[in-house]
C-alpha cells in the first residue's frame, strides 16, 4: 500500500507542478501582451477607446483588455473591451486589491499568491467577477509611463487542451477506475483546511474561488476532519508519510497522507483512502497466484536441475580428472569435450593450461640447470681466484669469504663470518668509512692501495676494489670487496727507487768530482809553483781565491738538494717579492735591452713559504729570461689566482731564442747547460725548491719564439705555519 501511495504522490506532484508551470507560462504571455499593448495605446486613458481595446485584444490573441485607475484611494476599472468589466471596484477583493495598490505605488508585489515580476503581477486562475461561469487568467501591468494599469485577460477553457482546473481530477478518476480498493484521493491545502469556506458573491451567485479552496482537487467523502487535520500538520512538519485507520460509512478505511511540493511557496498534502477489506482481498488473490506460480516454477526447476546436473557432472568429472592429473605432474592428457558452453570453454582452458604448464615446467628445468651451471661457475671463479673476496652487510659484518681470503689473511670462513672488519687497522677505520660512504652514494672504488692486518698481526700492503651488490629493485643490499696482496710489488718498487737514487747519487758524485777537480788542479799547480819558487804573485793568489770560491759555490748549491730541514714557512705576498726583485734587476736588464713588465691579472692571495728560497727561484727565472734574449726584448711576469682559487699562478714569458725539444727533455739534469760559464745546477735547484713548497714548475718553448715558465704554488689560508 505504501508503494501505491508514494507512486500516486509522485504522479499528482508532477501533474500539479506541470499545471503550475503552465499557469506561470500563461502569466508570462499576459505580461508580454500587456507590454505590447502599452506601446500601442496612448499613455492618457482619455485618448483610448473601447473599440481600440477590442481590436487590440483580437490582435494579441486575448479575450479582453481592461484599463484600471486609482481614484480617491480606490482602484476601479475605467475602460474595457468587455462592457461587463467596466466599473468594477477591487476594494473587496482581499489580496488582489493589495497587489493593485502595490503596483500603483511602484513597489514589488508581495501578497504571496500569483506570479510577481517587475511592474507586473498575475493572479491565480479563478472565476471571473463579470461572468462567474468563466474561468480566466489575469495579468496586471503598470510601469508609471501611463495613467492607467493594463489588465490582460485570457479564458483558460477556450485556449488550452489541458483542463487547468479539472485536469488533476480527471487523472484521479482514471486511477480510481483501475484500482478497486481505492476509495478516493484528496488534495488538502493546509492553509485553508479546517477553516470556514470563503464564499464570494459574483453577479448575485455565491462562488467558492479556486485559490482559497481547502480541497483544491479530488474528493473528500470519507471525512474525519479533526484527525485528518492533525495528520496533515504532522506530515508538513516531518515530511514523512502518515497513515490512519478508522470506520466510516460502514467501511474500515485506511488513509495515508503524503506531502507534495507545488512550488517554492506552496505545499499540498495528498490523502489516499483505501477500503481495507477490498485491499486485503486483492492482496490475498495476488498472494495465492504467486504461491501457485512459485510452486510450478520450483517443480520445473527441480526437474530441469536433475537432468542438467547429470549432463554437467559428466563434463565436470572429466575436467576434475584432468586437474588431478596435472596436480600429479601429468600435463600430457587432454579432455575431449566438444561443447560450446561454459564447460566446453573451461575444458579448453584446462587443456591449454596443461600445455602451458608443460612448457613452463620444461623452461623452469632448463633455467634451473643453467642457474646451477652458472652457480658452479661463479663459485669456482670466486674460490679459485688469487684475489681475496669478502662480502659485508650494510652494517659492516662479514657474511661470506672465498678461499683466497683465508690464504691471504689467515682467518677461516667460520672465524670471520659475522665479525666487523677484523683485518682493518685502527688508523684506517676513518678512511674505510669514507670508501663505504662513496659506494652507498653510488660511486666506485677501484685499485685503492692501503694496508691490512693478517691473523698473525702482520701488516701487508693490499690493493682493494669495492662494489655494491644490488637486488632486483636496484637497492644496495651488500658490499663486496676484492683485495690483492701487493706487498711483493711494493718491495720491488722500493728496491727500484733505491737503485734509481743510487744512480742519481753516482751521477751527482761524478758531476761534483768533475766540477771540483778543475779548480783543484789549478790550485795544485799554484801550490807546486809556490814550492819550487817559494813565492807567488798577487795575481796568482787572486786566481787561487777565485777557484776556491768556485768550489764553495758548487758545494753550497748542492746543500739545497740535501734532505730538507725543518724550516718555518711565512705568510708571503708574492707580488711584493717579485716587484722588489724587478727593481733590483731592472738596471741590469736594461743594459741587455730587456724590458721587465709585471701584469697582475687578478687579486693575489697570500701563500706560505720561505722568502729567500722563492726569491732565488724568481731571480733565476728572470736571469735565464734576460740571457735568452741577446738582442733584447720584453720579459713579461704574470700574476693571477688559479680558476679554483686554490693555487697562485706565476708565469715568466720571454721573447728569446727558445729551447729545442731535445734540450727540453734534459732540463733539470745536473750540470746540463748551454750557457757559457753555467754549471747546470740552477734549474735543478729551482725544481727542488718548488717541490719543497708543494708546487709545480712547467716549461713551454718554441725555437725562435721564446719560452714560458709557469709556477703554481698552493694558497695557504693561515698566516704562519
C-alpha positions as semicolon CSV with decimal commas, in nm:
position;residue;x (nm);y (nm);z (nm)
1;X;0,000;0,000;0,000
2;X;0,283;0,238;0,086
3;X;0,435;0,199;-0,260
4;X;0,096;0,271;-0,421
5;X;0,057;0,587;-0,213
6;X;0,409;0,703;-0,294
7;X;0,354;0,640;-0,666
8;X;0,025;0,832;-0,654
9;X;0,203;1,115;-0,474
10;X;0,473;1,135;-0,739
11;X;0,214;1,128;-1,020
12;X;-0,002;1,400;-0,868
13;X;0,301;1,610;-0,777
14;X;0,413;1,600;-1,141
15;X;0,063;1,691;-1,261
16;X;0,025;1,980;-1,017
17;X;0,379;2,104;-1,089
18;X;0,305;2,091;-1,461
19;X;-0,019;2,283;-1,405
20;X;0,168;2,546;-1,204
21;X;0,431;2,572;-1,479
22;X;0,157;2,620;-1,743
23;X;-0,003;2,881;-1,517
24;X;0,332;3,067;-1,491
25;X;0,386;3,042;-1,866
26;X;0,038;3,182;-1,925
27;X;0,120;3,468;-1,685
28;X;0,437;3,546;-1,883
29;X;0,234;3,553;-2,205
30;X;-0,011;3,801;-2,048
31;X;0,282;4,020;-1,934
32;X;0,430;4,032;-2,285
33;X;0,087;4,114;-2,425
34;X;0,047;4,397;-2,168
35;X;0,389;4,544;-2,265
36;X;0,291;4,536;-2,635
37;X;-0,047;4,694;-2,551
38;X;0,128;4,975;-2,359
39;X;0,338;5,056;-2,668
40;X;0,032;5,067;-2,894
41;X;-0,200;5,264;-2,661
42;X;-0,189;5,635;-2,575
43;X;-0,048;5,693;-2,224
44;X;-0,355;5,903;-2,133
45;X;-0,674;5,698;-2,088
46;X;-0,878;5,990;-2,231
47;X;-0,735;5,914;-2,572
48;X;-0,814;5,541;-2,560
49;X;-1,147;5,388;-2,674
50;X;-1,323;5,057;-2,606
51;X;-1,315;4,980;-2,980
52;X;-0,938;5,025;-2,981
53;X;-0,910;4,782;-2,687
54;X;-1,133;4,526;-2,862
55;X;-0,920;4,542;-3,179
56;X;-0,600;4,516;-2,979
57;X;-0,737;4,211;-2,787
58;X;-0,803;4,034;-3,112
59;X;-0,461;4,129;-3,247
60;X;-0,282;3,997;-2,934
61;X;-0,493;3,678;-2,920
62;X;-0,652;3,780;-2,587
63;X;-1,010;3,755;-2,466
64;X;-1,022;4,105;-2,313
65;X;-0,815;4,410;-2,214
66;X;-0,926;4,630;-1,923
67;X;-0,772;4,959;-1,806
68;X;-0,775;5,043;-1,431
69;X;-0,713;5,371;-1,244
70;X;-0,673;5,462;-0,878
71;X;-0,930;5,728;-0,792
72;X;-0,972;5,867;-0,442
73;X;-0,775;5,574;-0,295
74;X;-0,986;5,310;-0,467
75;X;-0,894;5,114;-0,776
76;X;-1,168;5,082;-1,039
77;X;-1,188;4,959;-1,398
78;X;-1,248;5,258;-1,631
79;X;-1,232;5,116;-1,983
80;X;-1,250;4,761;-2,126
81;X;-1,307;4,567;-2,446
82;X;-1,576;4,383;-2,245
83;X;-1,850;4,617;-2,116
84;X;-1,913;4,376;-1,823
85;X;-1,563;4,450;-1,696
86;X;-1,624;4,830;-1,661
87;X;-1,683;4,999;-1,323
88;X;-1,550;4,706;-1,115
89;X;-1,405;4,801;-0,776
90;X;-1,127;4,591;-0,610
91;X;-1,176;4,708;-0,253
92;X;-1,347;4,375;-0,162
93;X;-1,101;4,154;-0,344
94;X;-0,871;4,080;-0,048
95;X;-0,506;4,029;-0,159
96;X;-0,593;4,127;-0,518
97;X;-0,667;4,482;-0,401
98;X;-0,342;4,489;-0,204
99;X;-0,146;4,375;-0,511
100;X;-0,310;4,653;-0,723
101;X;-0,210;4,922;-0,473
102;X;0,149;4,790;-0,465
103;X;0,165;4,812;-0,845
104;X;0,034;5,170;-0,846
105;X;0,288;5,254;-0,571
106;X;0,564;5,111;-0,798
107;X;0,651;4,852;-0,537
108;X;0,727;4,483;-0,576
109;X;0,411;4,277;-0,526
110;X;0,441;4,064;-0,210
111;X;0,099;3,912;-0,145
112;X;0,228;3,552;-0,152
113;X;-0,005;3,447;-0,434
114;X;0,026;3,454;-0,812
115;X;0,343;3,544;-1,004
116;X;0,519;3,876;-0,939
117;X;0,769;4,036;-1,178
118;X;0,895;4,391;-1,221
119;X;0,593;4,625;-1,272
120;X;0,372;4,318;-1,316
121;X;0,155;4,076;-1,121
122;X;-0,053;3,781;-1,241
123;X;-0,325;3,644;-1,013
124;X;-0,417;3,276;-0,991
125;X;-0,674;3,120;-1,225
126;X;-1,020;3,191;-1,090
127;X;-1,385;3,260;-1,170
128;X;-1,449;3,593;-1,342
129;X;-1,633;3,865;-1,143
130;X;-1,809;3,986;-1,455
131;X;-1,919;3,634;-1,554
132;X;-1,896;3,365;-1,281
133;X;-1,939;3,093;-1,546
134;X;-1,600;3,181;-1,699
135;X;-1,265;3,076;-1,557
136;X;-0,996;3,325;-1,657
137;X;-0,632;3,414;-1,607
138;X;-0,549;3,785;-1,544
139;X;-0,230;3,986;-1,579
140;X;-0,177;4,342;-1,446
141;X;0,096;4,578;-1,570
142;X;0,185;4,931;-1,456
143;X;0,528;5,093;-1,505
144;X;0,431;5,458;-1,437
145;X;0,451;5,572;-1,802
146;X;0,068;5,567;-1,834
147;X;-0,211;5,699;-1,607
148;X;-0,377;5,359;-1,603
149;X;-0,297;4,993;-1,523
150;X;-0,329;4,747;-1,811
151;X;-0,523;4,427;-1,736
152;X;-0,482;4,145;-1,996
153;X;-0,736;3,859;-1,973
154;X;-0,746;3,511;-2,127
155;X;-1,005;3,231;-2,084
156;X;-0,839;2,902;-1,980
157;X;-1,118;2,670;-2,104
158;X;-1,112;2,802;-2,457
159;X;-0,735;2,835;-2,504
160;X;-0,592;2,512;-2,354
161;X;-0,646;2,148;-2,444
162;X;-0,541;2,055;-2,090
163;X;-0,802;2,136;-1,829
164;X;-0,607;2,360;-1,590
165;X;-0,889;2,339;-1,334
166;X;-1,009;1,979;-1,352
167;X;-0,713;1,807;-1,518
168;X;-0,593;1,660;-1,191
169;X;-0,944;1,539;-1,103
170;X;-0,965;1,359;-1,437
171;X;-0,641;1,172;-1,365
172;X;-0,767;1,076;-1,016
173;X;-1,092;0,943;-1,163
174;X;-0,897;0,726;-1,406
175;X;-0,680;0,590;-1,122
176;X;-0,992;0,500;-0,919
177;X;-1,138;0,307;-1,210
178;X;-0,819;0,099;-1,234
179;X;-0,786;0,027;-0,861
180;X;-1,099;-0,116;-0,699
181;X;-0,966;-0,078;-0,343
182;X;-0,900;0,296;-0,394
183;X;-1,191;0,490;-0,239
184;X;-1,077;0,847;-0,301
185;X;-0,778;1,076;-0,348
186;X;-0,799;1,414;-0,175
187;X;-0,573;1,716;-0,220
188;X;-0,558;1,922;0,101
189;X;-0,445;2,286;0,113
190;X;-0,316;2,319;0,473
191;X;-0,367;2,697;0,463
192;X;-0,745;2,669;0,433
193;X;-0,827;2,315;0,552
194;X;-1,015;2,327;0,878
195;X;-1,126;2,688;0,823
196;X;-1,467;2,816;0,715
197;X;-1,508;2,829;0,333
198;X;-1,457;3,175;0,180
199;X;-1,767;3,237;-0,040
200;X;-1,782;3,542;-0,270
201;X;-2,095;3,679;-0,443
202;X;-2,037;3,739;-0,813
203;X;-2,334;3,869;-1,016
204;X;-2,556;3,751;-0,732
205;X;-2,412;3,398;-0,744
206;X;-2,219;3,254;-0,444
207;X;-1,876;3,147;-0,574
208;X;-1,613;2,933;-0,396
209;X;-1,299;3,072;-0,554
210;X;-1,037;2,825;-0,676
211;X;-0,747;2,992;-0,497
212;X;-0,897;2,964;-0,146
213;X;-1,037;2,612;-0,155
214;X;-0,945;2,371;0,126
215;X;-0,971;2,082;-0,124
216;X;-0,807;2,209;-0,449
217;X;-0,856;1,872;-0,624
218;X;-1,004;1,529;-0,558
219;X;-1,299;1,422;-0,340
220;X;-1,350;1,425;0,037
221;X;-1,648;1,197;0,108
222;X;-1,490;0,981;0,378
223;X;-1,443;1,269;0,618
224;X;-1,262;1,256;0,950
225;X;-1,181;1,627;0,966
226;X;-1,035;1,656;1,315
227;X;-0,799;1,359;1,284
228;X;-0,716;1,444;0,922
229;X;-0,619;1,800;1,021
230;X;-0,387;1,660;1,286
231;X;-0,218;1,424;1,037
232;X;-0,188;1,698;0,771
233;X;0,004;1,930;1,002
234;X;0,220;1,640;1,125
235;X;0,310;1,547;0,767
236;X;0,401;1,909;0,691
237;X;0,630;1,924;0,994
238;X;0,809;1,590;0,942
239;X;0,787;1,544;0,564
240;X;0,716;1,173;0,628
241;X;0,406;0,982;0,515
242;X;0,142;0,926;0,786
243;X;-0,130;0,656;0,789
244;X;-0,460;0,648;0,984
245;X;-0,732;0,382;1,017
246;X;-1,099;0,445;1,107
247;X;-1,455;0,327;1,036
248;X;-1,685;0,546;0,828
249;X;-1,988;0,481;0,614
250;X;-1,972;0,114;0,720
251;X;-1,624;0,066;0,585
252;X;-1,288;0,028;0,752
253;X;-1,082;0,298;0,579
254;X;-0,706;0,327;0,558
255;X;-0,600;0,682;0,471
256;X;-0,237;0,776;0,402
257;X;-0,110;1,133;0,390
258;X;0,193;1,240;0,185
259;X;0,322;1,594;0,111
260;X;0,380;1,722;-0,245
261;X;0,561;2,048;-0,325
262;X;0,382;2,257;-0,589
263;X;0,628;2,546;-0,597
264;X;0,872;2,725;-0,369
265;X;0,588;2,875;-0,162
266;X;0,309;2,620;-0,189
267;X;0,286;2,265;-0,048
268;X;-0,024;2,039;-0,063
269;X;-0,091;1,720;0,130
270;X;-0,245;1,428;-0,060
271;X;-0,479;1,196;0,128
272;X;-0,526;0,850;-0,029
273;X;-0,812;0,642;0,116
274;X;-0,833;0,263;0,069
275;X;-1,104;0,011;0,153
276;X;-0,915;-0,219;0,388
277;X;-1,134;-0,524;0,319
278;X;-1,107;-0,482;-0,059
279;X;-0,733;-0,419;-0,032
280;X;-0,677;-0,733;0,175
281;X;-0,891;-0,943;-0,060
282;X;-0,688;-0,820;-0,356
283;X;-0,367;-0,895;-0,171
284;X;-0,491;-1,246;-0,085
285;X;-0,570;-1,316;-0,451
286;X;-0,227;-1,193;-0,557
287;X;-0,058;-1,395;-0,283
288;X;-0,239;-1,715;-0,385
289;X;-0,147;-1,660;-0,750
290;X;0,218;-1,601;-0,656
291;X;0,227;-1,916;-0,442
292;X;0,088;-2,132;-0,723
293;X;0,327;-1,983;-0,975
294;X;0,619;-2,033;-0,737
295;X;0,530;-2,400;-0,678
296;X;0,514;-2,467;-1,051
297;X;0,841;-2,292;-1,111
298;X;1,004;-2,482;-0,824
299;X;0,889;-2,819;-0,961
300;X;1,008;-2,728;-1,309
301;X;1,343;-2,609;-1,172
302;X;1,394;-2,931;-0,976
303;X;1,325;-3,148;-1,280
304;X;1,543;-2,934;-1,502
305;X;1,821;-2,928;-1,246
306;X;1,820;-3,306;-1,222
307;X;1,874;-3,355;-1,596
308;X;2,118;-3,062;-1,631
309;X;2,321;-3,177;-1,329
310;X;2,362;-3,524;-1,477
311;X;2,479;-3,376;-1,804
312;X;2,712;-3,125;-1,640
313;X;2,863;-3,375;-1,393
314;X;2,992;-3,590;-1,677
315;X;3,186;-3,298;-1,814
316;X;3,289;-3,184;-1,467
317;X;3,422;-3,533;-1,387
318;X;3,638;-3,524;-1,699
319;X;3,767;-3,180;-1,601
320;X;3,838;-3,295;-1,244
321;X;4,031;-3,598;-1,372
322;X;4,242;-3,368;-1,590
323;X;4,306;-3,131;-1,298
324;X;4,408;-3,424;-1,074
325;X;4,643;-3,549;-1,346
326;X;4,802;-3,203;-1,370
327;X;4,838;-3,200;-0,991
328;X;5,027;-3,533;-1,018
329;X;5,260;-3,388;-1,283
330;X;5,094;-3,541;-1,592
331;X;5,048;-3,248;-1,828
332;X;5,000;-3,450;-2,149
333;X;4,649;-3,597;-2,102
334;X;4,369;-3,388;-2,259
335;X;3,989;-3,352;-2,218
336;X;3,768;-3,442;-2,513
337;X;3,466;-3,215;-2,459
338;X;3,336;-3,051;-2,776
339;X;3,058;-2,845;-2,618
340;X;3,041;-2,473;-2,691
341;X;2,903;-2,384;-2,348
342;X;3,089;-2,270;-2,036
343;X;3,205;-2,625;-1,954
344;X;3,342;-2,669;-2,303
345;X;3,526;-2,338;-2,267
346;X;3,654;-2,446;-1,925
347;X;3,776;-2,778;-2,066
348;X;3,954;-2,595;-2,347
349;X;4,118;-2,364;-2,096
350;X;4,228;-2,659;-1,877
351;X;4,381;-2,828;-2,184
352;X;4,563;-2,505;-2,268
353;X;4,675;-2,475;-1,906
354;X;4,820;-2,827;-1,920
355;X;5,015;-2,749;-2,239
356;X;5,146;-2,421;-2,096
357;X;5,237;-2,583;-1,765
358;X;5,433;-2,846;-1,959
359;X;5,616;-2,566;-2,146
360;X;5,675;-2,369;-1,827
361;X;5,798;-2,677;-1,641
362;X;6,039;-2,758;-1,923
363;X;6,162;-2,399;-1,926
364;X;6,200;-2,399;-1,546
365;X;6,405;-2,721;-1,562
366;X;6,628;-2,570;-1,832
367;X;6,661;-2,249;-1,631
368;X;6,740;-2,444;-1,315
369;X;7,015;-2,633;-1,499
370;X;7,153;-2,304;-1,635
371;X;7,141;-2,146;-1,291
372;X;7,315;-2,448;-1,137
373;X;7,583;-2,430;-1,404
374;X;7,623;-2,054;-1,353
375;X;7,636;-2,103;-0,976
376;X;7,908;-2,368;-1,009
377;X;8,099;-2,144;-1,250
378;X;8,079;-1,843;-1,018
379;X;8,167;-2,049;-0,710
380;X;8,466;-2,195;-0,896
381;X;8,572;-1,848;-1,009
382;X;8,534;-1,695;-0,662
383;X;8,705;-1,983;-0,480
384;X;8,993;-2,029;-0,725
385;X;9,084;-1,666;-0,792
386;X;9,407;-1,544;-0,632
387;X;9,234;-1,226;-0,508
388;X;9,070;-1,226;-0,165
389;X;8,693;-1,161;-0,180
390;X;8,471;-1,094;0,116
391;X;8,107;-0,974;0,129
392;X;7,971;-0,749;0,407
393;X;7,619;-0,647;0,500
394;X;7,531;-0,277;0,527
395;X;7,633;-0,279;0,896
396;X;7,988;-0,391;0,808
397;X;7,959;-0,754;0,926
398;X;8,126;-1,016;0,705
399;X;7,878;-1,267;0,564
400;X;8,094;-1,458;0,311
401;X;8,463;-1,501;0,215
402;X;8,644;-1,706;-0,050
403;X;8,943;-1,941;-0,021
404;X;9,191;-1,673;-0,128
405;X;9,079;-1,459;0,166
406;X;9,158;-1,744;0,403
407;X;9,501;-1,793;0,242
408;X;9,598;-1,422;0,234
409;X;9,467;-1,314;0,575
410;X;9,476;-1,645;0,762
411;X;9,121;-1,643;0,901
412;X;8,884;-1,925;0,811
413;X;8,530;-1,856;0,690
414;X;8,381;-1,967;1,025
415;X;8,614;-1,734;1,219
416;X;8,531;-1,412;1,031
417;X;8,164;-1,466;0,949
418;X;7,966;-1,213;1,150
419;X;8,281;-1,018;1,250
420;X;8,324;-0,642;1,198
421;X;8,632;-0,598;0,963
422;X;8,887;-0,781;1,187
423;X;9,174;-0,708;0,944
424;X;9,132;-0,328;0,948
425;X;9,399;-0,123;1,135
426;X;9,270;0,142;1,373
427;X;9,426;0,425;1,174
428;X;9,245;0,308;0,860
429;X;8,892;0,295;1,005
430;X;8,803;0,652;0,910
431;X;8,930;0,621;0,552
432;X;8,748;0,287;0,519
433;X;8,422;0,451;0,628
434;X;8,473;0,720;0,362
435;X;8,514;0,449;0,097
436;X;8,196;0,271;0,210
437;X;8,004;0,602;0,204
438;X;8,125;0,655;-0,154
439;X;7,982;0,317;-0,254
440;X;7,649;0,380;-0,079
441;X;7,618;0,710;-0,264
442;X;7,653;0,533;-0,599
443;X;8,027;0,588;-0,653
444;X;8,303;0,336;-0,714
445;X;8,637;0,245;-0,555
446;X;8,897;0,079;-0,778
447;X;9,260;-0,018;-0,707
448;X;9,277;0,175;-0,380
449;X;9,611;0,098;-0,214
450;X;9,615;0,063;0,164
451;X;9,730;-0,175;0,438
452;X;9,552;-0,454;0,625
453;X;9,633;-0,696;0,912
454;X;9,663;-1,071;0,877
455;X;9,555;-1,310;1,151
456;X;9,918;-1,319;1,274
457;X;9,922;-0,940;1,319
458;X;10,143;-0,882;1,014
459;X;10,072;-0,559;0,824
460;X;10,055;-0,619;0,447
461;X;10,005;-0,386;0,151
462;X;9,687;-0,450;-0,047
463;X;9,504;-0,302;-0,346
464;X;9,126;-0,310;-0,294
465;X;8,826;-0,271;-0,525
466;X;8,486;-0,217;-0,361
467;X;8,150;-0,255;-0,535
468;X;7,784;-0,267;-0,436
469;X;7,557;-0,573;-0,459
470;X;7,202;-0,474;-0,559
471;X;6,866;-0,652;-0,563
472;X;6,606;-0,655;-0,840
473;X;6,483;-0,311;-0,727
474;X;6,836;-0,170;-0,770
475;X;6,864;-0,127;-0,392
476;X;7,205;-0,192;-0,230
477;X;7,183;-0,499;-0,005
478;X;7,553;-0,583;0,050
479;X;7,907;-0,466;-0,032
480;X;8,176;-0,683;-0,195
481;X;8,548;-0,613;-0,152
482;X;8,822;-0,764;-0,371
483;X;9,172;-0,727;-0,223
484;X;9,505;-0,818;-0,378
485;X;9,829;-0,864;-0,182
486;X;10,078;-0,617;-0,332
487;X;10,344;-0,645;-0,061
488;X;10,594;-0,808;-0,300
489;X;10,526;-0,545;-0,564
490;X;10,575;-0,266;-0,310
491;X;10,907;-0,420;-0,202
492;X;11,018;-0,445;-0,565
493;X;10,920;-0,084;-0,628
494;X;11,114;0,025;-0,317
495;X;11,424;-0,159;-0,445
496;X;11,386;0,009;-0,783
497;X;11,353;0,351;-0,617
498;X;11,666;0,288;-0,412
499;X;11,855;0,179;-0,725
500;X;11,745;0,494;-0,902
501;X;11,854;0,705;-0,605
502;X;12,195;0,536;-0,607
503;X;12,224;0,601;-0,979
504;X;12,140;0,968;-0,925
505;X;12,387;0,988;-0,638
506;X;12,656;0,834;-0,861
507;X;12,571;1,079;-1,136
508;X;12,587;1,370;-0,891
509;X;12,913;1,238;-0,745
510;X;13,063;1,219;-1,091
511;X;12,945;1,570;-1,166
512;X;13,078;1,706;-0,839
513;X;13,410;1,530;-0,893
514;X;13,433;1,678;-1,242
515;X;13,334;2,029;-1,137
516;X;13,558;2,034;-0,828
517;X;13,856;1,864;-0,995
518;X;13,917;2,151;-1,238
519;X;13,964;2,418;-0,966
520;X;14,168;2,173;-0,756
521;X;14,401;2,109;-1,050
522;X;14,462;2,482;-1,078
523;X;14,521;2,513;-0,705
524;X;14,764;2,213;-0,707
525;X;14,961;2,377;-0,984
526;X;14,993;2,700;-0,792
527;X;15,094;2,510;-0,476
528;X;15,366;2,326;-0,670
529;X;15,483;2,657;-0,814
530;X;15,498;2,801;-0,462
531;X;15,704;2,500;-0,351
532;X;15,951;2,545;-0,636
533;X;15,989;2,926;-0,635
534;X;15,898;2,996;-0,276
535;X;15,662;3,287;-0,350
536;X;15,352;3,371;-0,561
537;X;15,240;3,694;-0,712
538;X;14,917;3,866;-0,614
539;X;14,756;3,767;-0,943
540;X;14,831;3,405;-0,869
541;X;14,676;3,438;-0,527
542;X;14,365;3,605;-0,675
543;X;14,324;3,313;-0,915
544;X;14,358;3,067;-0,629
545;X;14,088;3,251;-0,431
546;X;13,863;3,255;-0,738
547;X;13,897;2,879;-0,777
548;X;13,826;2,828;-0,407
549;X;13,511;3,045;-0,442
550;X;13,402;2,826;-0,736
551;X;13,440;2,513;-0,523
552;X;13,248;2,679;-0,235
553;X;12,962;2,784;-0,468
554;X;12,922;2,428;-0,604
555;X;12,916;2,281;-0,254
556;X;12,668;2,544;-0,132
557;X;12,427;2,476;-0,415
558;X;12,441;2,104;-0,351
559;X;12,339;2,168;0,008
560;X;11,998;2,285;-0,121
561;X;11,949;1,940;-0,278
562;X;12,016;1,769;0,056
563;X;11,734;1,645;0,282
564;X;11,515;1,948;0,373
565;X;11,546;2,062;0,729
566;X;11,265;2,181;0,947
567;X;11,214;2,538;0,831
568;X;10,950;2,794;0,919
569;X;10,713;2,896;0,641
570;X;10,598;3,254;0,648
571;X;10,292;3,424;0,502
572;X;10,428;3,581;0,182
573;X;10,292;3,832;-0,069
574;X;10,448;3,707;-0,391
575;X;10,354;4,026;-0,575
576;X;10,563;4,243;-0,340
577;X;10,851;3,993;-0,355
578;X;10,865;3,997;-0,736
579;X;10,836;4,378;-0,753
580;X;11,142;4,410;-0,524
581;X;11,338;4,170;-0,744
582;X;11,238;4,360;-1,061
583;X;11,354;4,690;-0,905
584;X;11,697;4,534;-0,824
585;X;11,738;4,369;-1,164
586;X;11,580;4,636;-1,386
587;X;11,910;4,823;-1,445
588;X;12,093;4,502;-1,537
589;X;11,809;4,408;-1,773
590;X;11,812;4,749;-1,942
591;X;12,185;4,704;-2,014
592;X;12,082;4,394;-2,211
593;X;11,799;4,595;-2,382
594;X;11,534;4,387;-2,200
595;X;11,219;4,548;-2,061
596;X;11,074;4,385;-1,745
597;X;10,691;4,417;-1,706
598;X;10,456;4,285;-1,437
599;X;10,083;4,210;-1,511
600;X;9,863;4,134;-1,214
601;X;9,554;3,973;-1,372
602;X;9,351;3,907;-1,055
603;X;9,379;3,967;-0,681
604;X;9,685;3,787;-0,544
605;X;9,626;3,553;-0,246
606;X;9,896;3,506;0,016
607;X;10,097;3,184;0,029
608;X;10,309;3,012;0,292
609;X;10,679;2,967;0,210
610;X;11,045;3,060;0,260
611;X;11,103;3,402;0,108
612;X;11,479;3,360;0,045
613;X;11,431;3,033;-0,142
614;X;11,146;3,162;-0,357
615;X;11,347;3,478;-0,427
616;X;11,633;3,255;-0,552
617;X;11,385;3,081;-0,790
618;X;11,241;3,410;-0,925
619;X;11,589;3,565;-0,971
620;X;11,696;3,253;-1,162
621;X;11,388;3,271;-1,387
622;X;11,446;3,643;-1,466
623;X;11,823;3,593;-1,528
624;X;11,753;3,298;-1,760
625;X;11,493;3,505;-1,949
626;X;11,724;3,804;-1,989
627;X;12,017;3,585;-2,102
628;X;11,785;3,410;-2,356
629;X;11,737;3,747;-2,539
630;X;12,085;3,860;-2,655
631;X;11,925;4,110;-2,893
632;X;11,689;4,244;-2,629
633;X;11,311;4,215;-2,598
634;X;11,042;4,206;-2,331
635;X;11,016;3,974;-2,031
636;X;10,655;3,956;-1,903
637;X;10,573;3,842;-1,550
638;X;10,202;3,748;-1,498
639;X;10,043;3,703;-1,156
640;X;9,694;3,554;-1,104
641;X;9,489;3,324;-0,885
642;X;9,405;2,986;-1,041
643;X;9,050;2,912;-1,157
644;X;8,958;2,716;-0,843
645;X;9,122;2,973;-0,612
646;X;9,344;2,710;-0,450
647;X;9,671;2,799;-0,629
648;X;9,878;3,107;-0,718
649;X;9,995;3,123;-1,079
650;X;10,327;3,297;-1,171
651;X;10,423;3,295;-1,542
652;X;10,757;3,425;-1,687
653;X;10,742;3,471;-2,068
654;X;11,040;3,588;-2,278
655;X;11,093;3,656;-2,649
656;X;11,425;3,475;-2,668
657;X;11,577;3,201;-2,879
658;X;11,366;2,921;-2,732
659;X;11,462;2,568;-2,629
660;X;11,474;2,269;-2,863
661;X;11,271;1,955;-2,794
662;X;11,591;1,759;-2,726
663;X;11,708;2,008;-2,462
664;X;11,357;2,032;-2,310
665;X;11,385;1,666;-2,213
666;X;11,713;1,730;-2,026
667;X;11,603;2,036;-1,827
668;X;11,682;1,983;-1,457
669;X;11,955;1,732;-1,533
670;X;12,261;1,802;-1,311
671;X;12,539;2,002;-1,485
672;X;12,344;2,019;-1,815
673;X;12,368;2,372;-1,959
674;X;12,401;2,556;-2,291
675;X;12,524;2,880;-2,130
676;X;12,888;2,977;-2,120
677;X;13,008;2,979;-1,763
678;X;12,695;2,790;-1,638
679;X;12,715;2,489;-1,409
680;X;12,375;2,328;-1,492
681;X;12,253;2,331;-1,130
682;X;12,020;2,635;-1,136
683;X;11,708;2,470;-1,282
684;X;11,756;2,155;-1,073
685;X;11,778;2,364;-0,755
686;X;11,467;2,566;-0,857
687;X;11,272;2,247;-0,914
688;X;11,375;2,119;-0,571
689;X;11,269;2,444;-0,401
690;X;10,927;2,440;-0,576
691;X;10,875;2,076;-0,479
692;X;10,959;2,163;-0,117
693;X;10,678;2,421;-0,137
694;X;10,433;2,157;-0,278
695;X;10,422;2,346;-0,605
696;X;10,462;2,271;-0,976
697;X;10,705;2,407;-1,238
698;X;10,639;2,367;-1,613
699;X;10,828;2,482;-1,927
700;X;10,675;2,560;-2,268
701;X;10,901;2,675;-2,552
702;X;10,917;2,718;-2,929
703;X;11,251;2,767;-3,103
704;X;11,275;3,122;-3,237
705;X;10,963;3,246;-3,049
706;X;11,053;3,227;-2,682
707;X;10,998;3,037;-2,360
708;X;10,723;3,043;-2,094
709;X;10,786;2,917;-1,741
710;X;10,473;2,853;-1,527
711;X;10,496;2,815;-1,148
712;X;10,196;2,710;-0,939
713;X;10,211;2,742;-0,559
714;X;9,932;2,634;-0,319
715;X;9,746;2,905;-0,131
716;X;9,783;2,880;0,247
717;X;9,492;3,025;0,448
718;X;9,688;3,057;0,773
719;X;9,940;3,338;0,817
720;X;10,217;3,123;0,970
721;X;10,256;2,752;0,998
